[in-house]
Amino acid sequence: MGCLGRKTLSFFLIFVPIYLHGALSQEAGPAGQRKPFFERLRRLEEQFQSFREVTLTHLQAIASNYNLSFNIDARFQSLAQESQAVALVVNQSQAAVQGDLGHLKTWMKKTQRRSRKVDSRLLALSTALSERSQQHTQERKEQEAQREALSSLVLDVRALQDTLAHLMHVVQSQGARLASLKGWLQVAGLGTEDPVWPPAQPGPPSPSSPKLHGARQVLRALPEPRDPPQDFAGRLQGSQEPPDLGSQRAQPPETPGEICSVGLALVFPNASTENVVFLSPSFPLGLRALSVCSWVRTALGRLGTLLSYATEENDNKLVLHGRDSLSPGSIHFVIGDPAFRELPLQLLLDGQWHHMCVIWTSILGRYWLHVDRRLVATGSHFREGYEISSGGSLVLGQEQDSMGGGFDSSEAFVGSIAGLAIWDRALVPREVSHLATGKELPPGAILTLANATSVGGFVQRVNCTCLELCP
């Protein structure tokens, strides 16, 4: 539009001088020709006026178009700036969304791992319940068989009593016959001399004979038909308490205030993902037996995670934690997730110091739990022939969802731990008793609290002369 205006202005500047030059050349002509000249000049002026108006209109249009194009450029620049700002905001929003998606993916992966753990534990629990159900069914069958055997024995005893009663009746009748025969002989006048008796024929014994007296003693010693022997009734009730369990339970627990020389203690003041203690080095070799002993005190209604050992292949290779237990105060003893056993530790929830030992061996999968010198749980067929591999990460106070990390505050331990030690063998009851009474440490401990190389968060490391002085 601006180019057209410039062309019109150039044409006007060229045409006007030429036209004026022709008009002046006509003024030199004769007077008769002036009137047409003025007429032409008037028309020329009118045309020039019209042309000027047209030119002015075109110039105004050019000017308005120029202002419009300038406004459009300004608007385009403003739009460009706004688009840049919008693009910046979009990029920032996209980065924030990507970050949120990353956190969501991490949380989803963690949730999936936990759900897999829960599924595995539920499967293991259902398997254990099925095994227990089968065991109870087998026990019931055995009890029914024993009851049938007892009923048969009672029937046999009753038959024997009836036979003996009949025998007693026969003996008494024979005695009466002998007495009448003796009286008849005396009446027959055989004199006072002792008669010569013929050889005695074999017959039933007399009522005063030793054999019959012994039979009567046997009958008195036999139990009543409806009262089975006590040892047999005990087997029917399914008592499976080991022989040494009663003697161990009869021992009174030691007073914690008398325990000294416990060494280093760790205090976990609150539930935080930062409150974690790493023991290094961890297990140097694979373990086919294990003993974990420690003094523990907690004031919460649950135990949290006392110990967690994770490897690259399994983040729950060895765990002692109480978050997912079925009842408060219980703890899950996990070896090679999903296999676990639930151990009762309600005694630890009174806010006092207690000594606990968890012992396991791969031979027959035997395990024992000692609390304050008393055996409170035992079992077998738990990870029989299994080996806990070496090279993992061992922490106290938190459960690992990944090797060396993945902590959760809801799984934290809150309380105090003192005198913790780990052996690669199964301690015997005498050694457990010595530990619980503050005597010498059994030889061969592979890890103690002296191996606590990293103490994080608000965990306090203190040395206690006696247990009652520990915080």
FIZAKOL-401546 format. One record per residue (C-alpha): x, y, z; residue in one letter. Coordinates in pm, 1 decimal. Example, Ala and Ser with C-alpha at 12.3 -4.5 7.8 and 13.67 -1.06 7.14 Angstrom:
2
{selum {1230.0,-450.0,780.0},"A"}
{selum {1367.0,-106.0,714.0},"S"}
***
This chain:
471
{selum {0.0,0.0,0.0},"M"}
{selum {286.6,240.3,74.4},"G"}
{selum {447.8,161.4,-264.8},"C"}
{selum {127.5,264.1,-455.5},"L"}
{selum {119.2,600.7,-275.9},"G"}
{selum {475.6,675.9,-369.3},"R"}
{selum {406.9,600.7,-740.5},"K"}
{selum {100.9,834.9,-742.3},"T"}
{selum {299.8,1118.7,-584.9},"L"}
{selum {580.0,1082.3,-842.4},"S"}
{selum {327.9,1091.3,-1130.5},"F"}
{selum {167.6,1403.8,-991.6},"F"}
{selum {502.2,1585.4,-960.9},"L"}
{selum {590.3,1506.9,-1324.5},"I"}
{selum {249.2,1580.2,-1475.6},"F"}
{selum {189.0,1923.6,-1319.2},"V"}
{selum {507.9,2096.0,-1455.9},"P"}
{selum {440.5,1964.0,-1806.9},"I"}
{selum {83.9,2086.1,-1798.0},"Y"}
{selum {183.5,2430.8,-1672.2},"L"}
{selum {446.8,2462.1,-1944.5},"H"}
{selum {182.1,2392.0,-2215.3},"G"}
{selum {-52.6,2649.4,-2065.8},"A"}
{selum {211.5,2925.0,-2064.3},"L"}
{selum {304.3,2851.3,-2423.2},"S"}
{selum {-59.8,2905.7,-2523.2},"Q"}
{selum {-71.2,3253.5,-2357.2},"E"}
{selum {155.9,3392.7,-2629.4},"A"}
{selum {-108.1,3321.3,-2895.1},"G"}
{selum {-367.8,3562.5,-3024.3},"P"}
{selum {-635.4,3720.9,-2799.6},"A"}
{selum {-909.5,3520.1,-2960.1},"G"}
{selum {-767.9,3214.2,-2814.4},"Q"}
{selum {-752.5,3341.6,-2452.4},"R"}
{selum {-1106.7,3254.8,-2365.1},"K"}
{selum {-1067.6,2887.2,-2439.2},"P"}
{selum {-744.6,2902.6,-2251.2},"F"}
{selum {-905.7,3037.7,-1936.4},"F"}
{selum {-1178.1,2782.6,-1972.4},"E"}
{selum {-917.9,2512.9,-1996.3},"R"}
{selum {-725.1,2665.1,-1710.3},"L"}
{selum {-1038.7,2663.0,-1496.0},"R"}
{selum {-1106.6,2301.3,-1584.7},"R"}
{selum {-742.8,2231.1,-1517.9},"L"}
{selum {-769.6,2390.4,-1175.9},"E"}
{selum {-1080.1,2188.5,-1104.1},"E"}
{selum {-902.8,1878.6,-1216.0},"Q"}
{selum {-599.6,1977.8,-1012.9},"F"}
{selum {-823.1,2037.2,-707.6},"Q"}
{selum {-991.1,1703.6,-757.2},"S"}
{selum {-654.7,1541.1,-812.4},"F"}
{selum {-521.8,1702.9,-497.3},"R"}
{selum {-814.6,1577.3,-297.3},"E"}
{selum {-765.3,1232.4,-438.6},"V"}
{selum {-394.5,1255.8,-365.6},"T"}
{selum {-464.6,1376.0,-10.6},"L"}
{selum {-705.6,1092.9,37.2},"T"}
{selum {-443.1,850.4,-88.5},"H"}
{selum {-181.7,1006.0,138.9},"L"}
{selum {-413.8,981.5,438.4},"Q"}
{selum {-484.9,620.1,349.4},"A"}
{selum {-111.5,562.5,321.2},"I"}
{selum {-55.6,725.3,659.4},"A"}
{selum {-333.5,523.7,824.5},"S"}
{selum {-201.7,205.3,670.3},"N"}
{selum {144.9,290.0,798.9},"Y"}
{selum {10.2,346.7,1149.4},"N"}
{selum {-187.2,23.0,1123.2},"L"}
{selum {121.3,-172.1,1013.2},"S"}
{selum {318.3,-15.2,1298.5},"F"}
{selum {48.4,-121.0,1544.9},"N"}
{selum {48.4,-468.5,1394.6},"I"}
{selum {426.4,-492.4,1437.8},"D"}
{selum {394.3,-379.5,1797.3},"A"}
{selum {120.7,-633.2,1853.8},"R"}
{selum {327.1,-903.7,1689.8},"F"}
{selum {618.2,-821.4,1920.2},"Q"}
{selum {386.5,-826.6,2220.6},"S"}
{selum {242.1,-1157.5,2107.6},"L"}
{selum {592.6,-1295.4,2057.3},"A"}
{selum {689.7,-1192.0,2410.7},"Q"}
{selum {369.5,-1339.9,2550.1},"E"}
{selum {427.9,-1662.0,2356.9},"S"}
{selum {780.9,-1680.4,2496.5},"Q"}
{selum {646.6,-1629.1,2848.6},"A"}
{selum {380.0,-1895.8,2788.5},"V"}
{selum {644.5,-2132.1,2649.7},"A"}
{selum {859.7,-2070.9,2959.2},"L"}
{selum {564.8,-2140.5,3190.3},"V"}
{selum {478.5,-2452.8,2989.7},"V"}
{selum {838.0,-2575.1,3016.8},"N"}
{selum {838.8,-2512.5,3389.6},"Q"}
{selum {504.3,-2688.7,3427.5},"S"}
{selum {631.2,-2976.4,3216.6},"Q"}
{selum {943.0,-3006.9,3433.3},"A"}
{selum {728.5,-3000.0,3749.0},"A"}
{selum {493.1,-3260.8,3604.0},"V"}
{selum {786.9,-3479.2,3504.9},"Q"}
{selum {926.9,-3448.4,3857.4},"G"}
{selum {589.3,-3539.2,4006.5},"D"}
{selum {562.9,-3831.0,3765.2},"L"}
{selum {910.0,-3946.1,3870.6},"G"}
{selum {809.2,-3933.5,4238.2},"H"}
{selum {484.6,-4112.0,4152.4},"L"}
{selum {672.6,-4382.9,3963.0},"K"}
{selum {911.3,-4428.7,4256.9},"T"}
{selum {619.2,-4446.8,4498.1},"W"}
{selum {438.9,-4693.8,4269.3},"M"}
{selum {748.2,-4913.6,4248.7},"K"}
{selum {785.4,-4904.1,4626.4},"K"}
{selum {416.2,-4980.3,4668.8},"T"}
{selum {443.7,-5269.3,4422.8},"Q"}
{selum {743.5,-5409.6,4611.1},"R"}
{selum {554.2,-5384.4,4936.6},"R"}
{selum {245.8,-5542.6,4784.3},"S"}
{selum {461.7,-5827.0,4654.0},"R"}
{selum {606.8,-5866.1,5002.4},"K"}
{selum {260.1,-5867.0,5155.0},"V"}
{selum {139.2,-6119.5,4895.9},"D"}
{selum {440.3,-6339.8,4961.1},"S"}
{selum {389.1,-6319.3,5335.8},"R"}
{selum {19.2,-6393.3,5298.3},"L"}
{selum {107.1,-6692.2,5080.6},"L"}
{selum {358.7,-6811.4,5339.1},"A"}
{selum {102.2,-6755.4,5613.9},"L"}
{selum {-164.1,-6948.6,5423.6},"S"}
{selum {87.7,-7228.5,5365.8},"T"}
{selum {173.3,-7233.2,5736.8},"A"}
{selum {-195.5,-7234.3,5827.8},"L"}
{selum {-256.6,-7518.1,5583.3},"S"}
{selum {31.0,-7713.6,5735.1},"E"}
{selum {-103.8,-7648.0,6084.5},"R"}
{selum {-451.3,-7754.4,5972.3},"S"}
{selum {-311.5,-8074.9,5828.4},"Q"}
{selum {-113.4,-8131.0,6146.8},"Q"}
{selum {-423.6,-8075.3,6360.1},"H"}
{selum {-619.6,-8312.0,6136.9},"T"}
{selum {-349.6,-8575.1,6175.4},"Q"}
{selum {-346.8,-8519.4,6552.4},"E"}
{selum {-722.7,-8558.3,6565.4},"R"}
{selum {-699.0,-8884.0,6370.8},"K"}
{selum {-431.1,-9006.5,6609.5},"E"}
{selum {-646.3,-8904.5,6906.8},"Q"}
{selum {-944.4,-9088.6,6761.6},"E"}
{selum {-727.9,-9396.4,6705.3},"A"}
{selum {-601.9,-9372.2,7063.3},"Q"}
{selum {-957.2,-9332.3,7191.1},"R"}
{selum {-1061.8,-9641.2,6995.8},"E"}
{selum {-763.5,-9830.0,7137.2},"A"}
{selum {-856.8,-9710.7,7485.6},"L"}
{selum {-1218.7,-9816.9,7434.6},"S"}
{selum {-1099.0,-10159.0,7319.3},"S"}
{selum {-871.1,-10178.5,7622.8},"L"}
{selum {-1162.7,-10088.8,7853.1},"V"}
{selum {-1375.1,-10361.0,7693.7},"L"}
{selum {-1091.8,-10611.0,7740.7},"D"}
{selum {-1057.0,-10509.0,8105.6},"V"}
{selum {-1430.0,-10551.3,8160.7},"R"}
{selum {-1419.9,-10893.7,7996.7},"A"}
{selum {-1126.3,-10989.4,8219.6},"L"}
{selum {-1317.5,-10869.8,8528.1},"Q"}
{selum {-1620.2,-11075.4,8427.2},"D"}
{selum {-1399.1,-11380.9,8374.4},"T"}
{selum {-1230.5,-11334.4,8712.0},"L"}
{selum {-1568.2,-11286.7,8883.0},"A"}
{selum {-1692.1,-11612.5,8728.5},"H"}
{selum {-1370.0,-11780.1,8836.1},"L"}
{selum {-1419.2,-11653.5,9193.7},"M"}
{selum {-1772.8,-11796.4,9193.7},"H"}
{selum {-1644.9,-12136.6,9074.2},"V"}
{selum {-1369.3,-12137.2,9338.8},"V"}
{selum {-1616.8,-12052.2,9613.5},"Q"}
{selum {-1851.5,-12334.3,9502.8},"S"}
{selum {-1563.2,-12581.3,9498.3},"Q"}
{selum {-1459.0,-12471.3,9848.5},"G"}
{selum {-1810.4,-12527.6,9975.7},"A"}
{selum {-1813.6,-12876.1,9823.9},"R"}
{selum {-1479.7,-12959.9,9986.6},"L"}
{selum {-1604.6,-12837.3,10322.4},"A"}
{selum {-1921.2,-13053.6,10296.8},"S"}
{selum {-1711.7,-13354.7,10194.0},"L"}
{selum {-1484.4,-13309.5,10494.2},"K"}
{selum {-1783.3,-13292.2,10729.0},"G"}
{selum {-1935.4,-13605.3,10575.6},"W"}
{selum {-1613.6,-13796.6,10628.4},"L"}
{selum {-1598.9,-13691.0,10992.1},"Q"}
{selum {-1956.8,-13807.5,11043.3},"V"}
{selum {-1876.5,-14143.6,10877.4},"A"}
{selum {-1651.6,-14229.7,11178.6},"G"}
{selum {-1307.6,-14227.7,11026.9},"L"}
{selum {-1167.1,-14149.5,11372.3},"G"}
{selum {-938.6,-13879.7,11482.4},"T"}
{selum {-657.1,-13997.3,11271.0},"E"}
{selum {-577.8,-13793.7,10983.1},"D"}
{selum {-715.5,-13954.0,10674.2},"P"}
{selum {-495.5,-14051.0,10391.3},"V"}
{selum {-598.4,-13830.2,10105.3},"W"}
{selum {-559.2,-13943.3,9754.3},"P"}
{selum {-339.1,-13736.6,9524.4},"P"}
{selum {-500.2,-13405.5,9460.9},"A"}
{selum {-648.8,-13365.1,9124.7},"Q"}
{selum {-582.1,-13041.6,8944.6},"P"}
{selum {-868.0,-12803.0,9003.4},"G"}
{selum {-945.2,-12443.8,9072.1},"P"}
{selum {-739.9,-12273.3,9346.4},"P"}
{selum {-881.1,-12209.8,9689.4},"S"}
{selum {-993.0,-11863.8,9798.1},"P"}
{selum {-684.1,-11823.8,10015.9},"S"}
{selum {-430.3,-11939.2,9755.0},"S"}
{selum {-141.1,-11700.2,9670.4},"P"}
{selum {-226.0,-11705.1,9302.0},"K"}
{selum {-582.1,-11593.4,9362.9},"L"}
{selum {-462.4,-11325.7,9607.2},"H"}
{selum {-224.7,-11194.9,9339.9},"G"}
{selum {-505.8,-11187.0,9085.8},"A"}
{selum {-712.9,-10980.5,9328.5},"R"}
{selum {-424.4,-10731.1,9365.3},"Q"}
{selum {-400.0,-10704.5,8989.6},"V"}
{selum {-770.8,-10627.3,8968.8},"L"}
{selum {-741.9,-10359.6,9235.0},"R"}
{selum {-451.0,-10195.6,9047.4},"A"}
{selum {-639.0,-10179.6,8718.9},"L"}
{selum {-783.8,-9831.6,8638.6},"P"}
{selum {-1151.7,-9768.5,8617.7},"E"}
{selum {-1295.3,-9813.0,8267.2},"P"}
{selum {-1378.3,-9444.2,8221.1},"R"}
{selum {-1054.1,-9305.5,8363.3},"D"}
{selum {-760.2,-9356.2,8124.5},"P"}
{selum {-403.4,-9330.1,8258.5},"P"}
{selum {-277.4,-8978.2,8313.0},"Q"}
{selum {23.0,-9011.2,8084.6},"D"}
{selum {-200.3,-9148.8,7811.2},"F"}
{selum {-451.8,-8862.9,7861.0},"A"}
{selum {-167.2,-8618.3,7837.3},"G"}
{selum {-73.5,-8756.6,7497.6},"R"}
{selum {-436.4,-8726.8,7387.9},"L"}
{selum {-434.8,-8355.7,7477.7},"Q"}
{selum {-143.7,-8301.8,7239.8},"G"}
{selum {109.1,-8165.3,7488.2},"S"}
{selum {434.6,-8115.1,7301.5},"Q"}
{selum {632.7,-7916.1,7557.2},"E"}
{selum {1002.5,-8010.9,7543.4},"P"}
{selum {1149.3,-8178.3,7853.5},"P"}
{selum {1372.3,-7886.9,7946.8},"D"}
{selum {1111.6,-7615.6,7883.3},"L"}
{selum {952.0,-7639.5,8227.5},"G"}
{selum {1285.8,-7616.3,8406.3},"S"}
{selum {1382.1,-7309.1,8205.1},"Q"}
{selum {1048.4,-7139.8,8266.3},"R"}
{selum {1081.5,-7205.3,8637.2},"A"}
{selum {1390.6,-6985.2,8657.3},"Q"}
{selum {1310.1,-6634.3,8782.8},"P"}
{selum {1429.5,-6347.2,8563.8},"P"}
{selum {1721.1,-6140.1,8680.3},"E"}
{selum {1665.7,-5783.9,8797.7},"T"}
{selum {1794.3,-5550.1,8519.0},"P"}
{selum {1939.0,-5311.5,8775.2},"G"}
{selum {2198.5,-5573.6,8873.0},"E"}
{selum {2336.5,-5607.1,8520.6},"I"}
{selum {2662.6,-5420.3,8457.6},"C"}
{selum {2933.9,-5419.8,8191.0},"S"}
{selum {2680.8,-5411.8,7905.8},"V"}
{selum {2909.5,-5185.6,7703.6},"G"}
{selum {2782.3,-4957.4,7428.6},"L"}
{selum {2414.6,-4856.1,7403.6},"A"}
{selum {2217.1,-4684.8,7126.4},"L"}
{selum {1915.2,-4459.7,7191.3},"V"}
{selum {1658.2,-4406.5,6912.6},"F"}
{selum {1452.7,-4105.9,7038.9},"P"}
{selum {1177.9,-4086.4,6773.7},"N"}
{selum {1040.0,-4238.1,6454.3},"A"}
{selum {1241.3,-4090.2,6167.6},"S"}
{selum {1392.7,-4218.9,5845.5},"T"}
{selum {1719.9,-4052.1,5947.8},"E"}
{selum {1753.7,-4252.5,6271.2},"N"}
{selum {1945.7,-4549.3,6137.6},"V"}
{selum {2270.6,-4725.2,6236.1},"V"}
{selum {2487.6,-4918.0,5989.0},"F"}
{selum {2704.1,-5208.6,6109.1},"L"}
{selum {3015.1,-5260.5,5898.4},"S"}
{selum {3150.6,-5490.5,5783.7},"P"}
{selum {2839.5,-5706.4,5760.5},"S"}
{selum {2848.9,-6085.5,5744.8},"F"}
{selum {3188.6,-6187.7,5602.3},"P"}
{selum {3069.5,-6536.9,5505.0},"L"}
{selum {2739.8,-6710.4,5440.7},"G"}
{selum {2554.9,-6811.8,5759.2},"L"}
{selum {2393.4,-7149.8,5821.8},"R"}
{selum {2337.9,-7069.7,6189.6},"A"}
{selum {2271.1,-6744.8,6371.4},"L"}
{selum {2231.0,-6602.2,6722.7},"S"}
{selum {2121.2,-6240.6,6780.9},"V"}
{selum {2116.9,-6126.4,7145.6},"C"}
{selum {2058.0,-5780.9,7291.7},"S"}
{selum {1910.5,-5579.9,7577.2},"W"}
{selum {1601.7,-5391.8,7451.4},"V"}
{selum {1375.0,-5128.0,7603.3},"R"}
{selum {1079.8,-4956.1,7432.0},"T"}
{selum {778.3,-4760.8,7557.9},"A"}
{selum {567.5,-4780.0,7241.3},"L"}
{selum {283.5,-5017.5,7169.7},"G"}
{selum {487.4,-5186.7,6896.5},"R"}
{selum {848.6,-5287.1,6848.4},"L"}
{selum {930.6,-5150.1,6503.8},"G"}
{selum {1236.3,-5283.1,6321.4},"T"}
{selum {1523.4,-5400.4,6539.8},"L"}
{selum {1747.0,-5538.4,6264.1},"L"}
{selum {1742.7,-5551.4,5883.7},"S"}
{selum {1987.1,-5725.7,5649.0},"Y"}
{selum {1943.5,-5670.5,5272.5},"A"}
{selum {2127.6,-5801.9,4968.0},"T"}
{selum {2100.2,-5728.0,4598.1},"E"}
{selum {1879.3,-6033.8,4541.5},"E"}
{selum {1651.9,-5988.9,4845.8},"N"}
{selum {1596.6,-5672.3,5052.0},"D"}
{selum {1454.2,-5883.6,5338.5},"N"}
{selum {1725.1,-6145.6,5372.1},"K"}
{selum {1715.2,-6124.2,5752.9},"L"}
{selum {1466.6,-5902.7,5939.2},"V"}
{selum {1336.1,-5863.8,6295.0},"L"}
{selum {1044.4,-5620.3,6279.5},"H"}
{selum {703.7,-5575.3,6437.2},"G"}
{selum {503.7,-5350.3,6204.9},"R"}
{selum {309.5,-5614.7,6011.9},"D"}
{selum {266.3,-5858.9,6298.4},"S"}
{selum {-74.7,-6010.3,6353.8},"L"}
{selum {-91.0,-5913.1,6722.7},"S"}
{selum {66.6,-5620.6,6915.1},"P"}
{selum {395.9,-5708.3,7076.8},"G"}
{selum {473.9,-5985.0,6829.3},"S"}
{selum {763.9,-5970.2,6589.5},"I"}
{selum {826.2,-6125.0,6248.5},"H"}
{selum {1147.5,-6326.1,6223.8},"F"}
{selum {1218.0,-6324.4,5846.8},"V"}
{selum {1487.9,-6530.6,5676.8},"I"}
{selum {1486.1,-6503.1,5297.0},"G"}
{selum {1155.6,-6323.9,5240.3},"D"}
{selum {875.1,-6443.2,5217.5},"P"}
{selum {951.1,-6712.9,5478.2},"A"}
{selum {898.4,-6592.6,5835.6},"F"}
{selum {790.7,-6699.4,6183.9},"R"}
{selum {590.5,-6487.7,6427.7},"E"}
{selum {750.6,-6464.8,6772.1},"L"}
{selum {573.3,-6342.5,7089.0},"P"}
{selum {746.9,-6044.1,7254.4},"L"}
{selum {467.4,-5884.7,7457.9},"Q"}
{selum {698.9,-5879.8,7759.4},"L"}
{selum {908.1,-5607.9,7592.1},"L"}
{selum {625.9,-5349.8,7588.5},"L"}
{selum {634.2,-5250.0,7957.3},"D"}
{selum {905.4,-4985.3,7918.1},"G"}
{selum {1165.9,-5188.2,8113.8},"Q"}
{selum {1494.5,-5346.9,8008.0},"W"}
{selum {1461.7,-5704.6,7880.9},"H"}
{selum {1717.9,-5945.5,7738.9},"H"}
{selum {1624.3,-6132.4,7422.5},"M"}
{selum {1803.2,-6392.3,7210.2},"C"}
{selum {1683.3,-6515.8,6870.2},"V"}
{selum {1865.0,-6834.3,6761.4},"I"}
{selum {1836.3,-7025.2,6432.5},"W"}
{selum {2015.1,-7313.6,6263.1},"T"}
{selum {1961.8,-7459.7,5918.5},"S"}
{selum {1989.7,-7811.3,6063.1},"I"}
{selum {1625.1,-7922.9,6070.4},"L"}
{selum {1535.8,-7550.6,6056.8},"G"}
{selum {1530.6,-7524.0,6437.6},"R"}
{selum {1480.3,-7185.9,6607.0},"Y"}
{selum {1449.2,-7062.1,6966.6},"W"}
{selum {1344.5,-6734.7,7133.1},"L"}
{selum {1473.4,-6658.0,7483.5},"H"}
{selum {1344.1,-6360.5,7686.7},"V"}
{selum {1504.8,-6292.3,8025.4},"D"}
{selum {1661.7,-6642.6,8033.0},"R"}
{selum {1325.4,-6808.9,7963.9},"R"}
{selum {1247.2,-7006.5,7649.2},"L"}
{selum {920.7,-6854.7,7521.2},"V"}
{selum {905.4,-6998.0,7165.7},"A"}
{selum {1065.3,-7275.8,6965.8},"T"}
{selum {1001.3,-7462.7,6642.8},"G"}
{selum {1153.2,-7644.7,6347.3},"S"}
{selum {1139.7,-7676.5,5967.5},"H"}
{selum {1206.7,-7302.9,5922.7},"F"}
{selum {1444.6,-7250.0,5628.7},"R"}
{selum {1589.0,-7598.2,5668.1},"E"}
{selum {1923.6,-7624.1,5481.3},"G"}
{selum {1915.6,-7250.5,5393.1},"Y"}
{selum {2220.8,-7020.5,5386.3},"E"}
{selum {2212.3,-6643.3,5448.0},"I"}
{selum {2446.4,-6501.0,5186.2},"S"}
{selum {2720.9,-6250.0,5265.5},"S"}
{selum {2799.4,-5907.2,5119.0},"G"}
{selum {2476.4,-5730.4,5216.8},"G"}
{selum {2386.4,-5419.5,5414.9},"S"}
{selum {2311.9,-5456.7,5789.5},"L"}
{selum {2126.7,-5175.1,5970.6},"V"}
{selum {1959.2,-5123.8,6308.6},"L"}
{selum {1636.9,-4930.3,6368.6},"G"}
{selum {1495.8,-4938.4,6012.3},"Q"}
{selum {1374.4,-5185.8,5748.7},"E"}
{selum {1542.1,-5163.9,5408.5},"Q"}
{selum {1324.7,-5165.3,5097.3},"D"}
{selum {1642.5,-5149.6,4892.0},"S"}
{selum {2002.4,-5226.0,4979.8},"M"}
{selum {2112.6,-4945.1,5213.2},"G"}
{selum {1795.5,-4732.9,5169.3},"G"}
{selum {1420.0,-4722.7,5114.3},"G"}
{selum {1343.8,-4638.5,5478.6},"F"}
{selum {996.4,-4568.3,5618.0},"D"}
{selum {927.8,-4381.1,5943.6},"S"}
{selum {633.0,-4611.5,6022.1},"S"}
{selum {877.7,-4905.2,6042.3},"E"}
{selum {1128.0,-4727.7,6270.5},"A"}
{selum {1234.7,-4855.0,6612.7},"F"}
{selum {1190.1,-4614.1,6904.6},"V"}
{selum {1370.9,-4709.2,7224.3},"G"}
{selum {1713.7,-4825.5,7342.7},"S"}
{selum {1942.0,-5115.5,7246.3},"I"}
{selum {2238.3,-5223.8,7459.2},"A"}
{selum {2498.2,-5499.7,7439.7},"G"}
{selum {2387.4,-5627.1,7098.5},"L"}
{selum {2600.3,-5910.5,6957.1},"A"}
{selum {2566.6,-6157.8,6668.6},"I"}
{selum {2720.1,-6507.0,6641.9},"W"}
{selum {2747.6,-6739.9,6343.3},"D"}
{selum {2646.9,-7037.4,6557.8},"R"}
{selum {2359.9,-7143.1,6782.5},"A"}
{selum {2420.7,-7048.7,7147.1},"L"}
{selum {2338.7,-7308.3,7411.8},"V"}
{selum {2103.1,-7226.2,7704.4},"P"}
{selum {2393.9,-7187.6,7948.3},"R"}
{selum {2550.6,-6917.1,7729.7},"E"}
{selum {2214.9,-6738.0,7696.0},"V"}
{selum {2176.5,-6747.5,8075.6},"S"}
{selum {2524.4,-6599.6,8121.6},"H"}
{selum {2440.5,-6317.4,7881.3},"L"}
{selum {2113.3,-6240.7,8059.1},"A"}
{selum {2286.8,-6223.7,8398.2},"T"}
{selum {2568.2,-5994.8,8285.2},"G"}
{selum {2843.5,-6256.5,8279.4},"K"}
{selum {3111.2,-6308.8,8017.4},"E"}
{selum {3033.5,-6272.0,7646.5},"L"}
{selum {3035.1,-6611.2,7469.9},"P"}
{selum {3329.9,-6646.8,7232.3},"P"}
{selum {3305.0,-6613.6,6856.8},"G"}
{selum {3085.9,-6302.1,6818.7},"A"}
{selum {3117.6,-6176.2,6459.2},"I"}
{selum {2942.3,-5839.1,6513.2},"L"}
{selum {2876.9,-5610.1,6811.6},"T"}
{selum {2778.4,-5246.0,6858.5},"L"}
{selum {3147.5,-5162.6,6827.6},"A"}
{selum {3094.6,-5221.9,6452.6},"N"}
{selum {2847.8,-4930.2,6435.1},"A"}
{selum {3040.4,-4722.9,6179.1},"T"}
{selum {2757.5,-4486.6,6078.3},"S"}
{selum {2510.8,-4341.3,6330.3},"V"}
{selum {2256.7,-4112.7,6158.8},"G"}
{selum {1985.8,-3869.6,6261.0},"G"}
{selum {1925.5,-3813.9,6632.7},"F"}
{selum {2052.6,-4156.6,6745.5},"V"}
{selum {2266.5,-4124.5,7059.9},"Q"}
{selum {2566.8,-4345.5,7132.6},"R"}
{selum {2630.0,-4384.0,7507.6},"V"}
{selum {2850.5,-4601.2,7729.5},"N"}
{selum {2671.2,-4745.3,8034.0},"C"}
{selum {2847.7,-4885.0,8340.0},"T"}
{selum {2529.0,-5060.7,8450.1},"C"}
{selum {2203.5,-5127.4,8270.9},"L"}
{selum {1990.8,-4922.3,8513.1},"E"}
{selum {2198.9,-4613.8,8423.5},"L"}
{selum {2136.5,-4645.2,8048.4},"C"}
{selum {1885.5,-4394.8,7904.6},"P"}
***
